[in-house]
Amino acid sequence: MDLEFFWTFQTAWKLKLLVCIILAQMGLTIWLYLQMSKARVKAVKAGEAAPEDFSVVGSKPEVTAIYTRAVANQFELPVLFYVVLLLGISLGVSSWFTVMIAFVFVLSR
């Protein structure tokens, strides 16, 4: 069987799936921002923290610090993920392997 078949098979579907995977990663980032905000509001209402505590790194309650670190992480490795996928899409060099690896990356987040 010719390997080029797997590379070019259903190119439109590959692009649609890659865009969906990118949107899933973006959705995860937005969800983490919402969780972080909820945790911060809850900590302030419970008296565990003052609003000023969130302007200084390291003075947050542990529950909110977890989400803060998770959100910060979304702007480290995922940025490279976006660059590689968008570069592959724009150059037309994405394959089904790219789709599978991108899917696994987002699921592992």
NUNU-988722 format. One record per residue: x, y, z of N, C-alpha, C in turn; residue number from 1. Coordinates in nm, 4 decimals. Each point is the difference from the previous one (the first is absolute). Layout:
N
         nX         nY         nZ        caX        caY        caZ         cX         cY         cZ   pos
          X          Y          Z          X          Y          Z          X          Y          Z   NUM
...
END
This chain:
109
         nX         nY         nZ        caX        caY        caZ         cX         cY         cZ   pos
     0.0845    -0.1172     0.0000    -0.0845     0.1172     0.0000     0.0894     0.1240     0.0000     1
    -0.0374     0.0980    -0.0775     0.0777     0.1223    -0.0139    -0.0211     0.0905     0.1214     2
     0.1098     0.0488     0.0592    -0.0092     0.0868     0.1166    -0.0588     0.1363    -0.0330     3
     0.0117     0.0415    -0.1244    -0.0559     0.1291    -0.0378    -0.1518     0.0001     0.0131     4
    -0.0612    -0.1170    -0.0117    -0.1445    -0.0110     0.0174    -0.0400     0.0505     0.1387     5
     0.0748    -0.0402     0.1040    -0.0309     0.0420     0.1362     0.0273     0.1485     0.0205     6
     0.0948     0.0530    -0.0732     0.0355     0.1405     0.0139    -0.1075     0.0898    -0.0602     7
    -0.0561    -0.0392    -0.1136    -0.0933     0.0866    -0.0722    -0.1457    -0.0384     0.0196     8
    -0.0290    -0.1132     0.0617    -0.1377    -0.0466     0.0167    -0.0810     0.0995     0.0827     9
    -0.1086     0.0437    -0.0550    -0.0942     0.0879     0.0687     0.0686     0.1214     0.0631    10
     0.0680     0.0769    -0.0798     0.0721     0.1176     0.0486    -0.0939     0.0970     0.0712    11
    -0.1191     0.0174    -0.0515    -0.0950     0.0932     0.0625    -0.0344    -0.0452     0.1420    12
    -0.0148    -0.1307     0.0205    -0.0310    -0.0518     0.1341     0.1154     0.0230     0.0961    13
     0.1228    -0.0171    -0.0489     0.1162     0.0246     0.0858    -0.0010     0.1440     0.0488    14
    -0.0235     0.0923    -0.0899    -0.0001     0.1412     0.0369    -0.1124     0.0308     0.0979    15
    -0.1181    -0.0556    -0.0258    -0.1119     0.0228     0.0917     0.0304    -0.0548     0.1387    16
     0.0570    -0.1187     0.0059     0.0344    -0.0591     0.1291     0.1081     0.0795     0.0711    17
     0.1007     0.0457    -0.0726     0.1052     0.0806     0.0619    -0.0560     0.1300     0.0565    18
    -0.0901     0.0631    -0.0729    -0.0620     0.1222     0.0504    -0.0836    -0.0304     0.1242    19
    -0.0717    -0.1111     0.0001    -0.0781    -0.0396     0.1183     0.0909    -0.0272     0.1195    20
     0.1136    -0.0607    -0.0239     0.0945    -0.0290     0.1080     0.0564     0.1312     0.0555    21
     0.0321     0.0933    -0.0877     0.0487     0.1310     0.0452    -0.1079     0.0692     0.0828    22
    -0.1246    -0.0068    -0.0455    -0.1097     0.0607     0.0751    -0.0192    -0.0683     0.1353    23
     0.0216    -0.1308     0.0057    -0.0098    -0.0713     0.1280     0.1069     0.0496     0.0968    24
     0.1212     0.0207    -0.0480     0.1071     0.0522     0.0853    -0.0340     0.1409     0.0476    25
    -0.0554     0.0812    -0.0879    -0.0402     0.1346     0.0386    -0.1136    -0.0052     0.1029    26
    -0.0924    -0.0921    -0.0198    -0.1094    -0.0181     0.0953     0.0511    -0.0410     0.1366    27
     0.1014    -0.0862     0.0023     0.0602    -0.0398     0.1269     0.0585     0.1211     0.0721    28
     0.0667     0.0860    -0.0735     0.0582     0.1203     0.0603    -0.1093     0.0891     0.0582    29
    -0.1066     0.0194    -0.0736    -0.1112     0.0826     0.0493    -0.0629    -0.0639     0.1226    30
    -0.0186    -0.1308    -0.0029    -0.0572    -0.0710     0.1146     0.0883     0.0177     0.1236    31
     0.1324    -0.0086    -0.0174     0.0905     0.0181     0.1129    -0.0088     0.1426     0.0556    32
    -0.0142     0.0984    -0.0880    -0.0176     0.1371     0.0477    -0.1273     0.0121     0.0846    33
    -0.1076    -0.0631    -0.0462    -0.1250     0.0042     0.0761     0.0147    -0.0690     0.1357    34
     0.0659    -0.1155     0.0029     0.0215    -0.0710     0.1258     0.0866     0.0814     0.0952    35
     0.1029     0.0637    -0.0533     0.0874     0.0829     0.0822    -0.0793     0.1159     0.0596    36
    -0.0839     0.0633    -0.0812    -0.0801     0.1123     0.0489    -0.0963    -0.0449     0.1090    37
    -0.0657    -0.1141    -0.0215    -0.0915    -0.0529     0.1016     0.0732    -0.0296     0.1298    38
     0.1164    -0.0614    -0.0092     0.0774    -0.0333     0.1195     0.0441     0.1260     0.0732    39
     0.0362     0.1029    -0.0726     0.0413     0.1252     0.0630    -0.1169     0.0674     0.0711    40
    -0.1156     0.0059    -0.0666    -0.1175     0.0615     0.0615    -0.0392    -0.0783     0.1249    41
     0.0027    -0.1315    -0.0084    -0.0345    -0.0848     0.1145     0.0973     0.0224     0.1160    42
     0.1291     0.0127    -0.0302     0.1000     0.0227     0.1049    -0.0195     0.1356     0.0664    43
    -0.0347     0.1015    -0.0777    -0.0226     0.1329     0.0572    -0.1254    -0.0010     0.0868    44
    -0.1083    -0.0625    -0.0485    -0.1246    -0.0067     0.0768     0.0168    -0.0802     0.1286    45
     0.0844    -0.1040    -0.0034     0.0231    -0.0832     0.1184     0.0985     0.0642     0.0971    46
     0.0587     0.1109    -0.0387     0.0951     0.0679     0.0863     0.1390    -0.0616    -0.0009    47
     0.0253    -0.0900    -0.0931     0.1319    -0.0630    -0.0101     0.1019     0.0911    -0.0666    48
    -0.0497     0.0988    -0.0725     0.0897     0.0914    -0.0715    -0.0683     0.1341    -0.0174    49
     0.0810     0.1013    -0.0174    -0.0511     0.1330    -0.0324     0.0223     0.0227    -0.1490    50
    -0.0799     0.0864    -0.0603     0.0196     0.0241    -0.1434     0.1425     0.0426    -0.0353    51
     0.0660     0.0690     0.0919     0.1372     0.0450    -0.0250     0.0985    -0.1169    -0.0085    52
    -0.0363    -0.1137     0.0586     0.0897    -0.1166    -0.0001     0.0284    -0.0519    -0.1402    53
    -0.0883     0.0278    -0.0913     0.0147    -0.0563    -0.1342     0.0884     0.0850    -0.0903    54
     0.0458     0.1117     0.0506     0.0900     0.0823    -0.0799     0.1467    -0.0370     0.0234    55
     0.0268    -0.0803     0.1016     0.1366    -0.0401     0.0329     0.0127    -0.1512    -0.0169    56
     0.0991    -0.0430    -0.0754     0.0221    -0.1429    -0.0211     0.0454    -0.0645     0.1307    57
    -0.0586    -0.1138     0.0332     0.0435    -0.0752     0.1168    -0.0825     0.0237     0.1240    58
    -0.0885     0.1005     0.0010    -0.0778     0.0261     0.1203    -0.1430    -0.0519    -0.0112    59
    -0.0271    -0.0815    -0.0984    -0.1350    -0.0499    -0.0229    -0.0278    -0.1238     0.0845    60
    -0.1269    -0.0236     0.0337    -0.0344    -0.1284     0.0613     0.0274    -0.1130    -0.1000    61
     0.0281    -0.1181     0.0493     0.0408    -0.1124    -0.0855    -0.1035    -0.0332    -0.1080    62
    -0.1282     0.0066     0.0347    -0.1045    -0.0328    -0.0981     0.0079     0.0923    -0.1205    63
     0.0185     0.1277     0.0221     0.0075     0.0936    -0.1126     0.1356    -0.0058    -0.0679    64
     0.1044    -0.0330     0.0741     0.1334    -0.0094    -0.0595     0.0063    -0.1138    -0.1029    65
    -0.0731    -0.1063     0.0246    -0.0033    -0.1132    -0.0946    -0.0515     0.0480    -0.1360    66
    -0.1114     0.0728     0.0009    -0.0564     0.0485    -0.1259     0.0877     0.1078    -0.0633    67
     0.0620     0.0828     0.0830     0.0896     0.1029    -0.0530     0.1163    -0.0629    -0.0746    68
     0.0579    -0.1061     0.0583     0.1112    -0.0694    -0.0676    -0.0481    -0.0696    -0.1264    69
    -0.1213    -0.0565     0.0038    -0.0543    -0.0681    -0.1181    -0.0222     0.0990    -0.1144    70
    -0.0516     0.1185     0.0324    -0.0214     0.1022    -0.1031     0.1338     0.0470    -0.0556    71
     0.0972     0.0227     0.0875     0.1328     0.0426    -0.0460     0.0604    -0.1046    -0.0930    72
    -0.0232    -0.1268     0.0314     0.0519    -0.1083    -0.0828    -0.0606     0.0007    -0.1398    73
    -0.1211     0.0509    -0.0144    -0.0656     0.0034    -0.1309     0.0677     0.0973    -0.0957    74
     0.0909     0.0805     0.0502     0.0713     0.0952    -0.0858     0.1464    -0.0371    -0.0146    75
     0.0310    -0.1247     0.0282     0.1365    -0.0492    -0.0182     0.0007    -0.0997    -0.1164    76
    -0.0130    -0.1280     0.0281     0.0043    -0.1022    -0.1048    -0.1143     0.0118    -0.1022    77
    -0.1236     0.0304     0.0409    -0.1060     0.0127    -0.1001     0.0256     0.1074    -0.1053    78
     0.0779     0.1015     0.0311     0.0318     0.1010    -0.1012     0.0791    -0.0651    -0.1133    79
     0.0954    -0.0850     0.0350     0.0742    -0.0730    -0.1034    -0.0930    -0.0940    -0.0771    80
    -0.0945    -0.0601     0.0697    -0.1005    -0.0869    -0.0623    -0.0755     0.0779    -0.1077    81
    -0.0473     0.1219     0.0344    -0.0710     0.0824    -0.0974     0.0887     0.0339    -0.1190    82
     0.1231     0.0379     0.0271     0.0917     0.0403    -0.1078     0.0257    -0.1166    -0.0955    83
     0.0296    -0.1167     0.0554     0.0305    -0.1164    -0.0849    -0.1212    -0.0404    -0.0824    84
    -0.1174    -0.0045     0.0623    -0.1191    -0.0391    -0.0758    -0.0359     0.1026    -0.1070    85
     0.0019     0.1260     0.0347    -0.0344     0.1025    -0.0992     0.1023     0.0065    -0.1125    86
     0.1263    -0.0217     0.0326     0.1029    -0.0052    -0.1032    -0.0230    -0.1199    -0.0924    87
    -0.0306    -0.1150     0.0581    -0.0278    -0.1192    -0.0802    -0.1211     0.0182    -0.0897    88
    -0.1047     0.0636     0.0544    -0.1206     0.0245    -0.0798     0.0306     0.0969    -0.1136    89
     0.0705     0.1083     0.0306     0.0263     0.1002    -0.1036     0.0940    -0.0513    -0.1089    90
     0.0931    -0.0891     0.0376     0.0907    -0.0555    -0.1007    -0.0574    -0.1239    -0.0684    91
    -0.1118    -0.0493     0.0508    -0.0641    -0.1175    -0.0593     0.0760    -0.1291     0.0243    92
     0.0692    -0.0092     0.1123     0.0797    -0.1199     0.0279    -0.0552    -0.0822     0.1163    93
    -0.1236     0.0246     0.0388    -0.0564    -0.0785     0.1096    -0.0505    -0.1340    -0.0535    94
     0.0157    -0.1021     0.0829    -0.0428    -0.1340    -0.0367    -0.0938    -0.0524     0.1082    95
    -0.0484    -0.1219    -0.0187    -0.0839    -0.0610     0.1029     0.0803    -0.0234     0.1271    96
     0.1282    -0.0219    -0.0137     0.0867    -0.0141     0.1172    -0.0010     0.1304     0.0807    97
     0.0026     0.1115    -0.0698    -0.0063     0.1310     0.0655    -0.1304     0.0138     0.0776    98
    -0.1089    -0.0424    -0.0619    -0.1309     0.0069     0.0653     0.0005    -0.0850     0.1269    99
     0.0517    -0.1215    -0.0084     0.0016    -0.0889     0.1164     0.0877     0.0556     0.1115   100
     0.1176     0.0499    -0.0345     0.0905     0.0553     0.1011    -0.0626     0.1239     0.0651   101
    -0.0622     0.0856    -0.0787    -0.0652     0.1188     0.0540    -0.1140    -0.0382     0.0938   102
    -0.0762    -0.1006    -0.0390    -0.1111    -0.0489     0.0835     0.0518    -0.0531     0.1328   103
     0.1061    -0.0778    -0.0039     0.0601    -0.0560     0.1220     0.0548     0.1134     0.0884   104
     0.0594     0.1011    -0.0616     0.0536     0.1129     0.0766    -0.1121     0.0686     0.0789   105
    -0.1106     0.0300    -0.0670    -0.1095     0.0688     0.0677    -0.0623    -0.0878     0.1070   106
    -0.0150    -0.1280    -0.0272    -0.0551    -0.0905     0.1016     0.0906    -0.0110     0.1214   107
     0.1290     0.0094    -0.0204     0.0947    -0.0130     0.1113     0.0057     0.1255     0.0860   108
    -0.0552     0.1087    -0.0484     0.0036     0.1248     0.0758    -0.0938    -0.0101     0.1164   109
END
